[in-house]
Amino acid sequence: MNAIELAAAVFAFAAATAWTPGPNNMMLAASGANFGFLRSLPHQAGIVFGMGALLALCLAGFGAVVQAAPRLHVALQLAGAAWLLWLAWRIATARRAEARVQGRPLTFFEAAGFQFVNPKSWTMGVGAAGAFLDPAMPPLLASLVIVLAFLSASCIGIPAWVAFGIGIARVLDTDRRLRIFNVSMGLLLAGSVVFIVDLPL
């Protein structure tokens, strides 16, 4: 597999995973609906940076270390679940006045840091490292191609979800409708914990 073929394969994988509904995308849609595109830019940039850094660590072997250390894996999943539930509560209880005046979208560092406790991000990172590192290609080149292809796909999907939220906001012209939307997004985000956290019984 050459670099172009690798990039195409990773891009397809990233599109299938990063563009589909998940914690990041539900929060992006809610941010777009409540704060608009420009105020959500640090949130978007933080996801790109955090996911790139996490993917680079997985490619360097840290993902395998996490998988091989059950206690660390459980700790990360518990931290991720707690953060997701807190964010779900924050979204569900937002009101129009709070969102526009007192509230704020996630900051760059909050969004970047969330990637390291987001179980879906770990799944994507470890999956990409396991599936696409080609022994026939120099590891540094393969890692660079994988990260760039993944981030290229993310840079398309991330603003699309914010734009989706902005489009939804056009019909959320009353406090009641916005409240229903925020509660729905909060419940979906909280419910995602069940599907992305896989703790040993």
N, C-alpha and C positions, 0 to 999 in steps of 0.2 A: 504494500500500500504506500503510495507516494503522499506528499504533503497535501496536495489538492484533494485527493480521494479521502484522506483522513479528515480534512476540514469539512468536507461535504457530509461525511458520516456523523461527525460530532455535531454539526449544525442541525441535522435532522433529529438527532437524539435530544439536543437542547430544546429545539422547538416543541418536541413531543412532551417534554417534562416541564420546561419553564413557562410555556404559554398556556398550560392547562390550569384550571382552578387549584389554588393552594393558598397557604397562609399569606405569602407575599402578595399574590395577586388580589386576594380579597381586601387586604389592607390598602393596596394601591387604588382599587376602585372606590373604596370608602374615602380615601384621601382626596381623590379627584372630585368626588361628589361634594365633599365638605369644604375643601380648601382651594380647589382649582389646580391648574397645571403648574404655574410658576411656583406657588408655595410648596408644591409637592416635589420640586426638583431635587432638594437635598435628600429626600427619602429615596427617590429613584437612583441617584448617584451612589448612595450608601449601599443599596442592594447590589449594584454592579461591582463596586469595589469589594464588598464583603464576600460576594460569591466568587469573584476572581481570586481573592486571597485564600478562601477555603479550598477552592479547586486546586490551586497551586500546592497547598499543604497536602492534599490527598494524593496528588501526583508525586510528591516527594516522599510519600510513604506514611504520613501521619494518620491517614484514614485507616490503614491496615492496623496501626497501633491501637486506635480507638476500638476497632472491631475485636481486636485480640484482648482487650482489657475490659471485661464485663462491667466492673464497677464504674469505670470512667464513662463507658457507654450509657449506663443507667443514669449516672449523674447528669450527663448532657441532655438526655431525653427528659428527665424530670425538670431541669432548668428550662428547657424549651417549652414543655407543657405549661409550666407556671407562667412564663412570659406570654405565651399565646392566650392563656385565660385572662391575664391582666389586660392585654391589648383588646381582647374581645369585649371585656367589660367597659373599657374606655370608649370603644366604638359604639357599643349598644346604648350607653347612657349619654352620648353626645346630643346636644340640642343645637338648633340653628344659631342662636345667639352665642352660645359657648364656642361653637366651632368657628364662627367668624371673628369673634372678639377675644375671648379668653383662651380658647383651645388652640392647638397647633398640630401640624403634621409631625411625623417622626423626623428627628434630625438625621444628618448624615451618619453620625457615629452610632446612634440607636439602630438605624436600619442596617448598617454594616455589622454591628455586633450581634444583631438578631440572627444573622446567617449562621453563626457558630453554635447556636442552640436550636436552630430550626431543623427538625428531623428530616424534612423533605430535602433541604439543601445538602445535608450529609449523605442522604441516599443518592442524590444526583452526583455529588462529588466522588464518592467511592465507586459508584457505578461507572462513571466516565473513566476513572483511573484504571479500573479493572478491565474495562472493555476495549479501550482505545490505545493504551500504551503498547506500541508495536516494537518487539525486540529487534526487528530489522532496521529500525530508524533510531538515530541518536536520541537518547532520552530527553536532552534539553530541547532539541528541535521539536520532538513529538509533544512535549509538555507545552511549549509555546504555541504550537498550532492548536492544541486542544483548548487552551485557555482563551485564545483569541477567537476561535470559532464559537465557543460557548458564550462569550461576552457579546459577540456580534448578534447572536440570536436573542440574548437578553435585552440588548439595546433596542430591539424591535418590539418584543413582547411587553416590556415594562411600560413604556409610554402608551401603548395600546390599551392596557388595563386602566391607566389613569384617564385616558380619553373616554373609555367606556363609562367610568364613573361620572365624568363631566356630562356625557350624553344623558345618563340616567338623571342627573341633577336637574335637567330641563323640565322633567315632569314632577320633580320634588319641589313644587312651588308653594307648599304650605308646610308649616312646622309638623303637622301630623304625618304627612307623607314622608318627610325626611326622617322623622322618628321611626316610622315603620321600616324604612330602608336600613337605618343604622342598627336597629334591633335585629333585623334579619341578617345583616352582615356579621354582627357580633355573634349571633347564634351559630351561623355557618362556620365562623372562625373557631369558636369553642368546640363545635362538633368535629372539626378536622383533627382535633387532638386524638380522638378515638382511632382514626384511620392511619395517622402517621407516627404515632408512638407505639412501639412494640416492646413492652417491658416483659422480662421473663416472669412467669408465675411461680 
